[in-house]
């Protein structure tokens, strides 16, 4: 019996060590990513002597100019519209280490979206411009590696942009969550993006989610996200807002019945690269406390027990049709 107990204890310590290393690794990526992006901006600006430019054949210049004029999707992350340009496809992957208050969960989510028109976007994805990043392990392929292997649910969504202005975008989302590891859920969102200038945007709106079946619950989020590009490539974002928790039944990560209000706090940073006018690549990392301040729940008022670390990449193609 003593030998089994010691072996179990060694296994638990090894698991904790792996989780700690993942958390420190993602934190390091978040800290170094903006510096790397800025350094590459500096190198690019110094690659040619002042007053000189690269020599490009005239035919190539004309073709590139025509293609570039048809591709209007901004490279600058913070001022992008809420929908992809017609014909564009986005493919993304996010690796996450998430503590839900009970277990530390390690997994990865893959998703994809397509711009059907300039105002209509369809996808199987939990990554949408202007929306919160609080739904973990939902996507075209969502895999959980630890503590027990499995697959996540599949969100199928459509987004239509009702209002398009230079300084303002307003859209609506309908999301059907096909159950794989839980029960059916439906979400309706009204994202709003305000763009005061060419480097800054503010995202807000309302996100209403209902979960059915045996785990009946309803959640309402009012996100408040500030995005800022401090160079053409490098960007940062801070996320907060209000989360009206579990208006249905149980708060999943609590030990008993719970409902109330929570305020999330999160940060992310990243960089953007445009590859030969063929695709835009975003690399980003961040961390969040999804319920840092709580009121009316069964958990502490200041709750550091639920946290989330993530690193991701998104490939945005030029218009394909």
Secondary structure, 3 states (H helix, E strand, C coil): CHHHHHHHHHHHHHHHHHHHHHHHHHHHHHHHHHHHHHHHHHHHHCCCCCCCCCCCCHHHHHHHHHHHHHCCCCCCHHHCCCCCCCCCEEEEEEEEEEEECCCEEEEEEEEEEEECCCCEEEEECCCCCCCCCCCCCECCEEEEEECCCEECEEEEEEEEEEEECCCEEEEEEEEEEECCCCCCEEEEEEEEEECCCCCEEEEEEEEEEEECCCCCEEEEEEEEEEEEECCCCCEEEEEEEEEEECCCCCCCCCCCCCCEEEEEEEEEEEEEEEECCCEEEEEEEEEEEEEEEEECCCCCCECCCEEEEEEEEEEEECCCC
